[in-house]
């Protein structure tokens, strides 16, 4: 059936029973149904299926895939579109105008809700539960997040549970991740988020939706066009630091304008359109504190172009490129990189990690965290002044031994210490002479685990030449 004109849609509002929804408490809710006035009757569904769009419009390629996946090869489906406000110009039902014209769509109903309590509207929830796919329109994801405490949340979940689907674009993409950047306090730029990942414009909603295979994700939209890689990095770091995700890792999913990820029931995402990015943070930030710039080493980034896939059920351990943020400044060329084919990357020996210090790390409170590295690890830095001290924090379990071997350049004499959490020296290496290497070994005998600090201290001299320490646990 072709899309209805604006005049026809307006006529539908005027004549369909229940179109203007009911009581004074819900007087602002409007309902426009296009296509058949009667819902299809199905006994089986073959989803779930999802569409994650970088901008607000429906992408017919992925929407068609979702319809076909849910149908399982037979029959048609009903679609409900949820919007937090009506478009200010053009058609008032732009998503359904596209969807109702696709093959095997029985109906498409646009539900415009303007208050949080509208999520408890009886007709709204009936339409959602009778649908096989729910699409969140673009707009304001804060309005969608405010529906968390209403019946609407469970109604949408019921569609996925029965094998239907869900999706959305722009704000509708945001609301479908595990951790939702809700923008309830404002919209943040990448530069602002990197300068302070606790900027007042950054707020999150959790527990809205938790879709199968899509755990520990935080979505972002209009990705390259609005240069949002930096802020997604900050969202990922915050998700880890604040414990919003499980297992200490978070996956950012940034989708470009005009692009859409179709995710099938098995968790495999395939891209239609220009580009999408999966940004993995798999360790604690080196620094993520209110009022301070972000430092986070080695984000793992997968870039997808049209036709490429990412398996969220079996998340890959290779094929990414690495980018870091130091003192609020991200490395250049964030949106392109050569994928690594040997992972984890070489540099630490024996399959371990490499780590380069960043200043300021001149005290235990400002120590660079190396706890999440793969050991043996290689840690590098330099004594930038004759009073420089570099601190690196890691954890040591009961019965575990740590060994640190440092190659010191001839430009300076540096001493090596291992400190406990209160700053007392556990063991040290203080060989005399510029260029004299240092090494130490320590075994923790107390019960439980504890933080320990590797400290390099300039005894005499300084310079930009790098020391290199191999840390084994």
C-alpha positions in Angstrom: 0.0 0.0 0.0 1.5 3.4 -0.9 2.2 6.0 1.8 -0.8 8.1 2.9 -0.8 11.7 2.0 -0.8 14.3 4.7 -4.5 14.9 3.9 -5.3 11.2 4.1 -3.4 10.9 7.4 -5.4 13.8 8.8 -8.6 12.1 7.7 -7.5 9.0 9.5 -7.1 10.9 12.7 -10.6 12.3 12.3 -12.4 9.0 11.5 -10.6 6.1 13.1 -12.1 5.0 16.4 -9.9 6.0 19.3 -7.6 8.1 17.2 -7.6 11.0 19.7 -6.8 9.1 22.8 -9.2 9.3 25.6 -9.0 11.0 29.0 -7.9 14.4 30.1 -4.7 12.8 31.7 -3.7 11.7 28.2 -5.3 14.4 26.1 -2.0 15.3 24.4 -1.5 11.8 23.0 -2.3 11.4 19.3 -2.7 8.2 17.3 -2.6 7.9 13.5 -3.0 4.5 12.0 -2.1 3.8 8.3 -2.9 0.7 6.4 -5.3 -1.9 7.6 -7.6 -1.0 10.5 -7.4 -4.5 11.8 -4.2 -6.1 13.4 -2.9 -9.3 11.9 -3.3 -12.5 13.9 0.0 -14.5 14.2 0.9 -17.5 16.4 4.6 -17.5 15.7 7.3 -14.9 15.2 10.9 -15.6 14.0 12.8 -12.6 15.5 13.9 -10.8 17.4 15.4 -8.3 14.9 16.7 -4.8 15.4 17.5 -1.7 13.4 20.0 0.9 14.8 20.0 4.0 12.7 22.4 6.9 12.7 19.8 9.5 11.8 16.0 9.7 12.4 14.7 8.4 9.1 13.8 4.8 8.4 16.4 3.0 6.3 14.3 0.7 4.0 17.1 -1.8 3.5 17.4 -2.8 7.2 13.7 -2.3 7.9 12.9 -4.7 5.1 15.4 -7.2 6.6 13.7 -6.9 10.0 10.2 -7.4 8.6 11.3 -10.5 6.7 13.2 -11.9 9.7 10.2 -11.5 12.0 7.7 -12.9 9.4 9.8 -16.0 9.0 8.7 -16.2 5.3 4.9 -15.9 5.7 2.2 -13.3 6.6 2.6 -9.7 7.4 3.3 -7.6 10.5 2.0 -4.5 12.3 4.4 -1.7 13.3 4.1 0.9 16.0 6.1 4.1 15.8 6.7 6.0 19.1 7.5 9.7 19.0 8.0 12.2 21.8 6.8 15.1 19.7 5.3 15.8 16.3 7.6 17.0 13.5 7.6 20.8 13.2 7.3 20.7 9.4 6.3 18.2 6.7 4.4 15.1 7.4 3.4 14.3 11.0 3.9 10.6 10.3 7.2 10.4 8.3 8.3 7.0 9.6 5.0 5.3 8.9 4.8 7.1 5.5 7.8 5.0 4.6 7.1 1.8 6.5 3.5 1.3 5.4 4.7 1.2 1.7 7.0 -1.7 2.3 6.1 -5.2 1.4 4.4 -7.4 4.1 3.4 -4.5 6.3 -0.2 -4.7 7.4 -0.4 -1.4 9.3 1.8 1.3 10.8 0.5 3.3 13.7 2.2 6.6 14.8 1.8 7.3 18.6 2.9 10.8 19.7 3.3 11.0 23.4 4.1 14.4 25.0 4.4 13.6 28.7 6.1 10.8 30.8 2.7 9.6 32.0 1.5 9.0 28.5 3.5 5.8 28.7 0.7 4.4 30.9 -2.0 5.1 28.3 -4.1 2.1 27.7 -4.5 2.5 23.9 -0.8 3.2 23.5 0.2 0.0 25.3 -2.4 -2.0 23.4 -1.1 -0.8 20.1 2.5 -1.6 21.1 1.7 -5.1 22.4 -0.3 -5.9 19.2 2.6 -4.8 17.0 5.5 -7.0 15.8 7.9 -4.1 15.5 8.3 -0.9 17.5 10.3 2.0 16.0 11.4 4.9 18.1 11.5 8.1 16.1 14.2 10.7 16.2 13.8 13.6 18.5 14.7 13.8 22.2 15.9 10.6 24.0 15.3 12.2 27.4 11.5 12.0 26.7 12.0 8.3 25.9 14.0 7.7 29.0 11.3 9.2 31.1 9.0 6.4 30.0 11.2 3.9 31.9 8.8 4.0 34.9 5.7 3.5 32.9 3.9 0.5 31.4 5.3 1.3 28.0 8.7 -0.2 28.9 7.2 -3.7 29.6 5.0 -3.4 26.5 8.0 -2.8 24.2 9.9 -5.7 26.0 7.0 -8.0 25.3 7.3 -7.4 21.5 10.9 -8.6 21.6 10.1 -11.4 23.9 7.6 -12.9 21.5 10.0 -12.7 18.6 9.2 -9.3 17.2 11.6 -6.4 16.8 12.6 -2.9 17.8 14.7 -0.1 16.4 15.0 3.6 15.9 17.0 6.4 14.6 19.0 9.2 16.2 17.3 9.5 19.6 15.6 6.2 18.9 19.0 4.7 18.4 20.2 6.0 21.7 17.3 4.6 23.7 18.0 1.0 22.5 21.4 0.6 24.1 22.1 -0.9 27.5 23.5 2.4 28.8 21.6 5.3 27.4 23.1 8.7 27.0 19.8 10.5 27.8 20.8 14.1 27.1 18.4 15.2 29.9 20.8 17.9 31.0 21.9 19.0 27.5 23.9 17.8 24.5 27.7 17.5 24.9 30.4 18.0 22.3 33.4 15.7 22.0 35.8 18.4 23.1 33.7 19.0 26.2 33.4 15.4 27.1 37.1 14.7 26.7 37.9 17.8 28.8 35.7 16.5 31.6 33.9 13.2 31.3 31.7 14.3 34.2 30.6 17.4 32.4 27.1 18.5 33.6 25.7 17.8 30.1 26.5 14.1 30.4 23.9 11.9 32.1 22.9 8.3 31.7 19.8 6.1 32.1 20.3 2.4 32.7 17.8 -0.4 32.9 15.5 0.9 30.2 16.0 -2.0 27.7 18.5 -4.9 27.8 18.3 -6.7 24.4 19.7 -10.2 23.9 23.4 -10.1 22.7 23.5 -6.3 23.1 24.7 -6.0 26.7 27.2 -3.4 27.9 26.6 -1.1 25.0 26.2 2.7 24.7 24.9 4.1 21.4 25.6 7.3 19.6 24.3 8.8 16.3 25.1 11.3 13.6 28.5 10.0 14.3 31.1 11.2 11.8 29.1 14.2 10.6 29.0 15.7 14.1 32.4 14.4 15.2 31.2 12.3 18.1 34.0 9.8 18.5 35.5 11.7 21.3 32.3 11.9 23.3 31.6 8.2 22.7 35.0 7.4 24.1 34.1 9.5 27.2 30.7 7.6 27.5 32.6 4.3 27.4 35.1 5.4 30.0 32.3 6.6 32.3 30.3 3.4 31.8 33.3 1.4 33.0 34.4 3.8 35.8 30.9 4.1 37.2 30.1 0.4 37.0 27.2 0.9 34.6 28.4 -2.2 32.7 29.3 -5.8 33.8 32.7 -7.3 33.6 34.6 -4.0 33.4 34.2 -3.5 29.6 31.9 -1.3 27.5 31.2 -1.2 23.8 30.2 2.1 22.2 28.2 1.8 19.0 28.4 4.9 16.8 26.3 4.9 13.6 26.7 7.6 10.9 23.9 9.6 9.3 22.1 7.5 6.7 23.6 4.3 7.9 21.8 1.5 9.8 22.8 -1.7 11.6 20.5 -4.7 11.1 21.0 -7.1 14.0 19.5 -10.6 13.7 18.3 -13.0 16.3 21.8 -14.5 16.6 23.3 -11.1 17.4 25.0 -10.5 14.1 25.0 -6.9 13.0 25.3 -6.0 9.3 25.7 -2.5 8.1 23.7 -0.7 5.4 25.1 2.7 4.5 28.3 4.6 4.9 29.9 3.7 8.2 29.5 2.5 11.8 32.0 2.1 14.6 32.3 -0.3 17.6 34.5 1.3 20.3 35.6 -1.1 23.0 37.0 0.0 26.4 38.3 -3.1 28.2 40.0 -1.6 31.2 39.6 1.1 33.8 40.4 4.6 32.6 43.9 5.9 33.6 42.0 9.0 34.7 38.3 9.8 34.7 37.4 12.2 37.4 35.1 15.2 37.8 36.7 18.4 36.7 39.7 16.6 35.1 40.5 15.7 31.5 40.1 12.1 30.3 43.1 9.8 29.9 42.3 6.3 28.5 44.8 4.2 26.6 44.1 1.9 23.7 40.4 2.0 22.8 39.9 -0.8 20.4 37.9 0.4 17.4 36.2 -1.6 14.6 35.1 0.4 11.6 32.3 -1.1 9.5 31.4 0.0 6.0 28.4 -1.0 3.9 27.9 -4.8 3.9 30.4 -5.5 6.7 29.3 -7.2 10.0 30.1 -7.3 13.7 29.0 -10.3 15.9 27.7 -9.0 19.2 27.0 -12.5 20.4 30.6 -13.6 19.8 32.4 -10.3 20.0 35.7 -10.4 18.1 39.1 -10.2 19.7 40.9 -8.9 16.6 40.4 -6.7 13.6 40.5 -3.4 15.5 42.8 -0.4 15.4 43.9 1.4 18.6 43.4 5.0 19.6 44.2 6.7 23.0 43.2 9.8 24.8 45.8 11.6 26.9 45.0 14.6 29.1 41.8 15.2 27.2 43.4 15.1 23.8 42.5 12.2 21.4 45.0 10.8 18.9 44.6 12.0 15.4 42.8 10.1 12.6 40.1 8.7 15.0 37.8 7.5 12.2 40.3 5.4 10.2 43.0 2.9 11.1 44.7 -0.2 9.9 43.1 -3.2 11.6 45.4 -5.3 13.6 45.6 -8.9 12.6 47.8 -10.1 15.4 46.0 -9.4 18.7 46.8 -8.4 21.4 49.3 -6.1 19.7 53.0 -6.9 20.1 55.2 -4.8 22.3 55.2 -6.4 25.7 56.9 -9.7 24.8 55.2 -13.1 25.3 51.9 -11.7 24.1 51.8 -8.9 26.7 50.7 -5.3 26.5 52.6 -2.0 26.0 52.0 1.1 28.0 53.4 4.6 27.7 53.2 6.9 30.8 51.3 10.1 30.7 51.8 13.1 33.0 51.0 14.1 35.6 51.7 10.8 37.4 54.0 12.2 40.1 52.1 10.8 43.1 50.3 7.7 44.1 47.0 9.5 43.8 47.8 10.4 40.2 49.3 7.1 39.3 48.8 5.6 35.9 46.8 2.4 36.2 48.4 -0.7 34.6 46.2 -3.2 36.4 44.3 -4.2 33.2 47.4 -4.9 31.1 48.2 -8.3 29.7 51.4 -9.5 31.5 54.3 -9.5 30.9 53.8 -5.9 30.0 56.2 -3.2 28.8 55.9 0.2 30.5 57.8 3.2 29.1 58.4 6.8 30.1 61.1 9.3 30.9 62.6 11.4 33.7 61.5 14.8 32.4 63.2 16.7 35.2 65.7 16.1 37.9 62.8 15.8 40.4 60.5 13.6 38.3 58.7 10.7 39.8 56.6 8.3 37.8 54.0 6.1 39.5 52.2 3.1 38.1 49.4 1.3 40.0 48.5 -2.4 39.7 47.1 -5.1 42.0 48.7 -8.1 43.6 46.9 -11.1 44.9 47.9 -13.2 47.9 50.8 -15.5 46.9 51.4 -13.6 43.6 54.9 -12.4 42.6 55.7 -9.2 40.7 59.0 -8.7 38.9 60.1 -5.4 37.4 63.2 -5.1 35.2 64.0 -1.5 34.0 66.4 -0.5 31.3 67.6 3.0 32.1 69.1 5.2 29.4 72.5 6.8 29.9 71.0 10.3 30.2 70.1 9.9 33.8 70.2 7.8 37.0 66.8 6.5 38.0 65.9 4.4 41.1 63.1 1.8 41.3 60.7 1.3 44.2 57.7 -0.9 44.9 55.3 0.7 47.4 52.2 -0.5 49.3 48.9 1.3 49.3 50.0 3.6 52.1 53.2 4.5 50.4 55.7 2.4 52.4 58.5 0.8 50.5 58.2 -2.9 50.0 61.4 -3.4 48.0 63.7 -1.2 46.0 66.6 -1.2 43.5 69.0 1.8 43.7 72.0 0.9 41.5 74.5 3.8 41.2 75.3 5.6 37.9 73.6 7.0 34.9 72.3 4.2 32.7 72.4 1.7 35.5 69.5 -0.8 35.0 67.2 -1.5 38.0 65.2 -4.6 38.9 63.2 -5.9 41.8 61.0 -8.9 42.8 58.3 -9.1 45.5 55.8 -11.8 46.6 52.7 -10.8 48.4 52.1 -13.1 51.4 49.1 -11.4 53.1 45.6 -12.6 52.4 43.4 -11.0 49.7 44.6 -8.6 47.0 46.0 -5.1 47.3 47.1 -2.2 45.2 50.9 -1.7 44.8 52.8 1.1 43.1 55.8 0.8 40.8 57.8 4.1 41.2 60.6 5.3 39.1 62.4 8.3 40.7 65.1 10.5 39.2 68.2 10.3 41.4 70.3 12.5 39.1 70.0 14.0 35.7 67.0 14.0 33.4 66.1 13.8 29.7 63.6 12.8 27.1 65.3 9.4 26.4 62.9 6.6 27.4 63.3 4.0 30.1 61.6 0.6 29.4 60.4 -1.6 32.3 59.2 -5.2 31.8 56.6 -6.0 34.4 55.8 -9.7 35.1 53.1 -11.0 37.4 
